[in-house]
Amino acid sequence: MPRCRPGDRLQDVCEQLDDSGWDTCFVVDDRGVVLGRIGRRAIRGRANVLAEKAMTLGPSTVRPSARLEAMVERCNARS
């Protein structure tokens, strides 16, 4: 599965994808957590931007170890 970092240039990512045969790339942070995905539309455009600007954000997730109080606070902050 192709992966890149948020600060990677989209043009470089596209070159790597051309060589791999994949048509999507997952943007991950230093811990390997998926931040988003670079899909076909961005790859076709091959804009001169960073991966973080070209990606579609990944879904918001919660770790099983998260404290309930923190999650309630998080949900209230978004509403």
N, CA, C and O atoms as CSV, one atom per row, in Angstrom:
chain,resi,resn,atom,element,x,y,z
A,1,MET,N,N,0.840,-1.170,0.000
A,1,MET,CA,C,0.000,0.000,0.000
A,1,MET,C,C,0.890,1.239,0.000
A,1,MET,O,O,1.694,1.408,0.916
A,2,PRO,N,N,0.769,2.095,-0.984
A,2,PRO,CA,C,1.585,3.304,-1.045
A,2,PRO,C,C,1.250,4.275,0.091
A,2,PRO,O,O,0.086,4.506,0.417
A,3,ARG,N,N,2.297,4.825,0.670
A,3,ARG,CA,C,2.141,5.809,1.737
A,3,ARG,C,C,3.076,6.980,1.464
A,3,ARG,O,O,4.101,6.844,0.796
A,4,CYS,N,N,2.690,8.136,2.001
A,4,CYS,CA,C,3.545,9.311,1.916
A,4,CYS,C,C,3.335,10.143,3.170
A,4,CYS,O,O,2.476,9.832,3.995
A,5,ARG,N,N,4.104,11.176,3.306
A,5,ARG,CA,C,4.012,12.100,4.439
A,5,ARG,C,C,3.311,13.381,3.988
A,5,ARG,O,O,3.301,13.690,2.797
A,6,PRO,N,N,2.731,14.122,4.917
A,6,PRO,CA,C,2.034,15.361,4.544
A,6,PRO,C,C,2.915,16.356,3.798
A,6,PRO,O,O,2.417,17.100,2.952
A,7,GLY,N,N,4.208,16.386,4.093
A,7,GLY,CA,C,5.104,17.342,3.465
A,7,GLY,C,C,5.709,16.896,2.150
A,7,GLY,O,O,6.503,17.629,1.560
A,8,ASP,N,N,5.353,15.707,1.675
A,8,ASP,CA,C,5.851,15.229,0.381
A,8,ASP,C,C,5.171,15.993,-0.753
A,8,ASP,O,O,3.997,16.350,-0.651
A,9,ARG,N,N,5.904,16.239,-1.821
A,9,ARG,CA,C,5.328,16.928,-2.973
A,9,ARG,C,C,4.457,15.960,-3.766
A,9,ARG,O,O,4.831,14.806,-3.976
A,10,LEU,N,N,3.300,16.435,-4.200
A,10,LEU,CA,C,2.357,15.594,-4.936
A,10,LEU,C,C,2.993,15.026,-6.200
A,10,LEU,O,O,2.752,13.868,-6.542
A,11,GLN,N,N,3.790,15.811,-6.887
A,11,GLN,CA,C,4.414,15.325,-8.122
A,11,GLN,C,C,5.311,14.123,-7.832
A,11,GLN,O,O,5.345,13.178,-8.620
A,12,ASP,N,N,6.036,14.147,-6.717
A,12,ASP,CA,C,6.886,13.016,-6.340
A,12,ASP,C,C,6.044,11.797,-5.994
A,12,ASP,O,O,6.386,10.670,-6.352
A,13,VAL,N,N,4.946,12.033,-5.297
A,13,VAL,CA,C,4.032,10.943,-4.937
A,13,VAL,C,C,3.484,10.297,-6.200
A,13,VAL,O,O,3.415,9.071,-6.290
A,14,CYS,N,N,3.098,11.105,-7.169
A,14,CYS,CA,C,2.548,10.584,-8.427
A,14,CYS,C,C,3.570,9.726,-9.171
A,14,CYS,O,O,3.219,8.696,-9.746
A,15,GLU,N,N,4.821,10.148,-9.159
A,15,GLU,CA,C,5.862,9.353,-9.814
A,15,GLU,C,C,5.999,7.987,-9.146
A,15,GLU,O,O,6.149,6.970,-9.823
A,16,GLN,N,N,5.947,7.971,-7.825
A,16,GLN,CA,C,6.025,6.701,-7.097
A,16,GLN,C,C,4.823,5.818,-7.423
A,16,GLN,O,O,4.960,4.603,-7.567
A,17,LEU,N,N,3.651,6.429,-7.538
A,17,LEU,CA,C,2.448,5.660,-7.864
A,17,LEU,C,C,2.526,5.094,-9.274
A,17,LEU,O,O,2.105,3.962,-9.513
A,18,ASP,N,N,3.059,5.870,-10.206
A,18,ASP,CA,C,3.223,5.381,-11.583
A,18,ASP,C,C,4.044,4.097,-11.587
A,18,ASP,O,O,3.722,3.141,-12.293
A,19,ASP,N,N,5.104,4.089,-10.790
A,19,ASP,CA,C,5.991,2.917,-10.734
A,19,ASP,C,C,5.340,1.733,-10.024
A,19,ASP,O,O,5.674,0.582,-10.304
A,20,SER,N,N,4.404,2.014,-9.097
A,20,SER,CA,C,3.818,0.944,-8.287
A,20,SER,C,C,2.583,0.309,-8.919
A,20,SER,O,O,2.241,-0.833,-8.610
A,21,GLY,N,N,1.909,1.053,-9.809
A,21,GLY,CA,C,0.672,0.539,-10.393
A,21,GLY,C,C,-0.563,0.865,-9.570
A,21,GLY,O,O,-1.673,0.523,-9.977
A,22,TRP,N,N,-0.401,1.513,-8.428
A,22,TRP,CA,C,-1.529,1.909,-7.586
A,22,TRP,C,C,-2.108,3.227,-8.084
A,22,TRP,O,O,-1.423,3.992,-8.763
A,23,ASP,N,N,-3.378,3.494,-7.746
A,23,ASP,CA,C,-3.997,4.760,-8.131
A,23,ASP,C,C,-4.458,5.565,-6.919
A,23,ASP,O,O,-5.312,6.443,-7.040
A,24,THR,N,N,-3.899,5.266,-5.766
A,24,THR,CA,C,-4.203,6.009,-4.547
A,24,THR,C,C,-3.010,5.909,-3.602
A,24,THR,O,O,-2.217,4.970,-3.683
A,25,CYS,N,N,-2.895,6.881,-2.712
A,25,CYS,CA,C,-1.802,6.891,-1.749
A,25,CYS,C,C,-2.347,7.384,-0.415
A,25,CYS,O,O,-3.122,8.339,-0.367
A,26,PHE,N,N,-1.941,6.733,0.659
A,26,PHE,CA,C,-2.391,7.129,1.983
A,26,PHE,C,C,-1.361,8.027,2.639
A,26,PHE,O,O,-0.171,7.712,2.655
A,27,VAL,N,N,-1.821,9.148,3.179
A,27,VAL,CA,C,-0.953,10.107,3.846
A,27,VAL,C,C,-0.925,9.747,5.328
A,27,VAL,O,O,-1.970,9.687,5.978
A,28,VAL,N,N,0.268,9.507,5.858
A,28,VAL,CA,C,0.404,9.086,7.254
A,28,VAL,C,C,1.336,10.038,8.006
A,28,VAL,O,O,2.185,10.704,7.414
A,29,ASP,N,N,1.151,10.082,9.329
A,29,ASP,CA,C,2.040,10.892,10.161
A,29,ASP,C,C,3.241,10.060,10.591
A,29,ASP,O,O,3.420,8.937,10.121
A,30,ASP,N,N,4.062,10.607,11.481
A,30,ASP,CA,C,5.285,9.927,11.914
A,30,ASP,C,C,5.016,8.622,12.645
A,30,ASP,O,O,5.884,7.752,12.703
A,31,ARG,N,N,3.817,8.480,13.205
A,31,ARG,CA,C,3.461,7.243,13.921
A,31,ARG,C,C,2.764,6.230,13.036
A,31,ARG,O,O,2.419,5.138,13.487
A,32,GLY,N,N,2.554,6.589,11.767
A,32,GLY,CA,C,1.879,5.684,10.848
A,32,GLY,C,C,0.370,5.796,10.869
A,32,GLY,O,O,-0.321,4.963,10.281
A,33,VAL,N,N,-0.160,6.824,11.544
A,33,VAL,CA,C,-1.605,7.038,11.604
A,33,VAL,C,C,-2.058,7.680,10.297
A,33,VAL,O,O,-1.465,8.656,9.838
A,34,VAL,N,N,-3.109,7.129,9.704
A,34,VAL,CA,C,-3.627,7.651,8.437
A,34,VAL,C,C,-4.297,8.996,8.672
A,34,VAL,O,O,-5.214,9.116,9.484
A,35,LEU,N,N,-3.822,10.005,7.948
A,35,LEU,CA,C,-4.394,11.352,8.023
A,35,LEU,C,C,-5.378,11.605,6.889
A,35,LEU,O,O,-6.323,12.381,7.029
A,36,GLY,N,N,-5.143,10.937,5.766
A,36,GLY,CA,C,-5.997,11.139,4.603
A,36,GLY,C,C,-5.540,10.281,3.445
A,36,GLY,O,O,-4.666,9.424,3.577
A,37,ARG,N,N,-6.165,10.541,2.293
A,37,ARG,CA,C,-5.884,9.744,1.106
A,37,ARG,C,C,-5.780,10.662,-0.094
A,37,ARG,O,O,-6.551,11.611,-0.237
A,38,ILE,N,N,-4.830,10.373,-0.945
A,38,ILE,CA,C,-4.716,11.077,-2.220
A,38,ILE,C,C,-5.323,10.162,-3.271
A,38,ILE,O,O,-4.820,9.069,-3.534
A,39,GLY,N,N,-6.406,10.625,-3.861
A,39,GLY,CA,C,-7.150,9.799,-4.805
A,39,GLY,C,C,-6.861,10.130,-6.259
A,39,GLY,O,O,-5.963,10.913,-6.568
A,40,ARG,N,N,-7.627,9.531,-7.133
A,40,ARG,CA,C,-7.413,9.628,-8.585
A,40,ARG,C,C,-7.466,11.057,-9.107
A,40,ARG,O,O,-6.650,11.448,-9.942
A,41,ARG,N,N,-8.421,11.834,-8.617
A,41,ARG,CA,C,-8.572,13.201,-9.130
A,41,ARG,C,C,-7.316,14.022,-8.871
A,41,ARG,O,O,-6.823,14.704,-9.770
A,42,ALA,N,N,-6.800,13.961,-7.658
A,42,ALA,CA,C,-5.579,14.707,-7.318
A,42,ALA,C,C,-4.390,14.180,-8.113
A,42,ALA,O,O,-3.533,14.949,-8.549
A,43,ILE,N,N,-4.346,12.871,-8.294
A,43,ILE,CA,C,-3.235,12.267,-9.029
A,43,ILE,C,C,-3.270,12.697,-10.494
A,43,ILE,O,O,-2.231,12.997,-11.082
A,44,ARG,N,N,-4.462,12.727,-11.078
A,44,ARG,CA,C,-4.583,13.171,-12.477
A,44,ARG,C,C,-4.146,14.628,-12.629
A,44,ARG,O,O,-3.519,14.996,-13.622
A,45,GLY,N,N,-4.485,15.456,-11.627
A,45,GLY,CA,C,-4.155,16.880,-11.698
A,45,GLY,C,C,-2.674,17.164,-11.555
A,45,GLY,O,O,-2.152,18.103,-12.156
A,46,ARG,N,N,-1.994,16.346,-10.751
A,46,ARG,CA,C,-0.544,16.474,-10.534
A,46,ARG,C,C,-0.116,17.913,-10.250
A,46,ARG,O,O,0.881,18.394,-10.789
A,47,ALA,N,N,-0.876,18.581,-9.406
A,47,ALA,CA,C,-0.564,19.966,-9.055
A,47,ALA,C,C,0.760,20.043,-8.293
A,47,ALA,O,O,1.209,19.058,-7.706
A,48,ASN,N,N,1.362,21.197,-8.312
A,48,ASN,CA,C,2.617,21.429,-7.607
A,48,ASN,C,C,2.295,21.859,-6.170
A,48,ASN,O,O,2.502,23.012,-5.792
A,49,VAL,N,N,1.783,20.906,-5.380
A,49,VAL,CA,C,1.391,21.176,-3.996
A,49,VAL,C,C,1.917,20.055,-3.100
A,49,VAL,O,O,2.391,19.025,-3.579
A,50,LEU,N,N,1.823,20.280,-1.798
A,50,LEU,CA,C,2.183,19.248,-0.843
A,50,LEU,C,C,1.055,18.235,-0.727
A,50,LEU,O,O,-0.100,18.541,-1.024
A,51,ALA,N,N,1.393,17.035,-0.297
A,51,ALA,CA,C,0.403,15.967,-0.134
A,51,ALA,C,C,-0.729,16.402,0.784
A,51,ALA,O,O,-1.886,16.065,0.536
A,52,GLU,N,N,-0.412,17.149,1.848
A,52,GLU,CA,C,-1.453,17.573,2.792
A,52,GLU,C,C,-2.500,18.475,2.134
A,52,GLU,O,O,-3.639,18.528,2.599
A,53,LYS,N,N,-2.140,19.176,1.074
A,53,LYS,CA,C,-3.099,20.028,0.353
A,53,LYS,C,C,-3.914,19.229,-0.659
A,53,LYS,O,O,-5.033,19.614,-0.997
A,54,ALA,N,N,-3.362,18.122,-1.142
A,54,ALA,CA,C,-4.021,17.318,-2.173
A,54,ALA,C,C,-4.898,16.218,-1.598
A,54,ALA,O,O,-5.739,15.665,-2.306
A,55,MET,N,N,-4.712,15.894,-0.322
A,55,MET,CA,C,-5.404,14.739,0.258
A,55,MET,C,C,-6.829,15.065,0.673
A,55,MET,O,O,-7.183,16.211,0.951
A,56,THR,N,N,-7.619,14.020,0.701
A,56,THR,CA,C,-8.948,14.057,1.300
A,56,THR,C,C,-8.765,13.572,2.724
A,56,THR,O,O,-8.162,12.522,2.947
A,57,LEU,N,N,-9.277,14.319,3.694
A,57,LEU,CA,C,-9.089,13.953,5.091
A,57,LEU,C,C,-9.703,12.598,5.408
A,57,LEU,O,O,-10.766,12.238,4.901
A,58,GLY,N,N,-9.008,11.864,6.253
A,58,GLY,CA,C,-9.514,10.582,6.728
A,58,GLY,C,C,-10.596,10.805,7.765
A,58,GLY,O,O,-10.738,11.916,8.277
A,59,PRO,N,N,-11.355,9.783,8.082
A,59,PRO,CA,C,-12.410,9.926,9.081
A,59,PRO,C,C,-11.816,10.142,10.466
A,59,PRO,O,O,-10.724,9.662,10.771
A,60,SER,N,N,-12.537,10.856,11.283
A,60,SER,CA,C,-12.127,11.047,12.668
A,60,SER,C,C,-12.352,9.739,13.419
A,60,SER,O,O,-13.408,9.120,13.294
A,61,THR,N,N,-11.369,9.326,14.191
A,61,THR,CA,C,-11.479,8.069,14.926
A,61,THR,C,C,-11.173,8.297,16.399
A,61,THR,O,O,-10.644,9.335,16.795
A,62,VAL,N,N,-11.521,7.300,17.191
A,62,VAL,CA,C,-11.289,7.344,18.635
A,62,VAL,C,C,-10.625,6.040,19.035
A,62,VAL,O,O,-11.059,4.961,18.632
A,63,ARG,N,N,-9.587,6.144,19.817
A,63,ARG,CA,C,-8.896,4.960,20.328
A,63,ARG,C,C,-9.745,4.296,21.409
A,63,ARG,O,O,-10.440,4.981,22.159
A,64,PRO,N,N,-9.694,2.974,21.492
A,64,PRO,CA,C,-10.463,2.267,22.533
A,64,PRO,C,C,-10.073,2.693,23.949
A,64,PRO,O,O,-10.878,2.573,24.873
A,65,SER,N,N,-8.864,3.181,24.125
A,65,SER,CA,C,-8.408,3.582,25.454
A,65,SER,C,C,-8.799,5.011,25.826
A,65,SER,O,O,-8.492,5.468,26.926
A,66,ALA,N,N,-9.474,5.717,24.920
A,66,ALA,CA,C,-9.843,7.111,25.190
A,66,ALA,C,C,-10.809,7.203,26.375
A,66,ALA,O,O,-11.694,6.366,26.552
A,67,ARG,N,N,-10.607,8.235,27.165
A,67,ARG,CA,C,-11.478,8.448,28.327
A,67,ARG,C,C,-12.798,9.067,27.885
A,67,ARG,O,O,-12.825,9.944,27.022
A,68,LEU,N,N,-13.882,8.608,28.478
A,68,LEU,CA,C,-15.217,9.066,28.124
A,68,LEU,C,C,-15.343,10.579,28.276
A,68,LEU,O,O,-15.907,11.239,27.403
A,69,GLU,N,N,-14.834,11.131,29.356
A,69,GLU,CA,C,-14.946,12.576,29.600
A,69,GLU,C,C,-14.286,13.376,28.472
A,69,GLU,O,O,-14.815,14.393,28.024
A,70,ALA,N,N,-13.135,12.903,28.027
A,70,ALA,CA,C,-12.423,13.592,26.944
A,70,ALA,C,C,-13.219,13.518,25.642
A,70,ALA,O,O,-13.229,14.473,24.865
A,71,MET,N,N,-13.877,12.399,25.405
A,71,MET,CA,C,-14.665,12.248,24.170
A,71,MET,C,C,-15.916,13.120,24.202
A,71,MET,O,O,-16.301,13.689,23.181
A,72,VAL,N,N,-16.548,13.229,25.359
A,72,VAL,CA,C,-17.719,14.091,25.491
A,72,VAL,C,C,-17.309,15.542,25.234
A,72,VAL,O,O,-18.006,16.278,24.536
A,73,GLU,N,N,-16.180,15.941,25.799
A,73,GLU,CA,C,-15.671,17.292,25.592
A,73,GLU,C,C,-15.363,17.545,24.116
A,73,GLU,O,O,-15.669,18.611,23.582
A,74,ARG,N,N,-14.763,16.565,23.476
A,74,ARG,CA,C,-14.430,16.667,22.057
A,74,ARG,C,C,-15.676,16.840,21.207
A,74,ARG,O,O,-15.701,17.666,20.295
A,75,CYS,N,N,-16.713,16.061,21.503
A,75,CYS,CA,C,-17.968,16.144,20.746
A,75,CYS,C,C,-18.649,17.493,20.976
A,75,CYS,O,O,-19.185,18.082,20.037
A,76,ASN,N,N,-18.632,17.977,22.195
A,76,ASN,CA,C,-19.262,19.265,22.500
A,76,ASN,C,C,-18.523,20.416,21.833
A,76,ASN,O,O,-19.147,21.409,21.459
A,77,ALA,N,N,-17.225,20.307,21.679
A,77,ALA,CA,C,-16.432,21.370,21.048
A,77,ALA,C,C,-16.748,21.478,19.565
A,77,ALA,O,O,-16.579,22.548,18.982
A,78,ARG,N,N,-17.195,20.414,18.949
A,78,ARG,CA,C,-17.491,20.413,17.511
A,78,ARG,C,C,-18.894,20.880,17.198
A,78,ARG,O,O,-19.186,21.207,16.049
A,79,SER,N,N,-19.749,20.919,18.163
A,79,SER,CA,C,-21.148,21.291,17.876
A,79,SER,C,C,-21.393,22.772,18.053
A,79,SER,O,O,-22.513,23.240,17.851
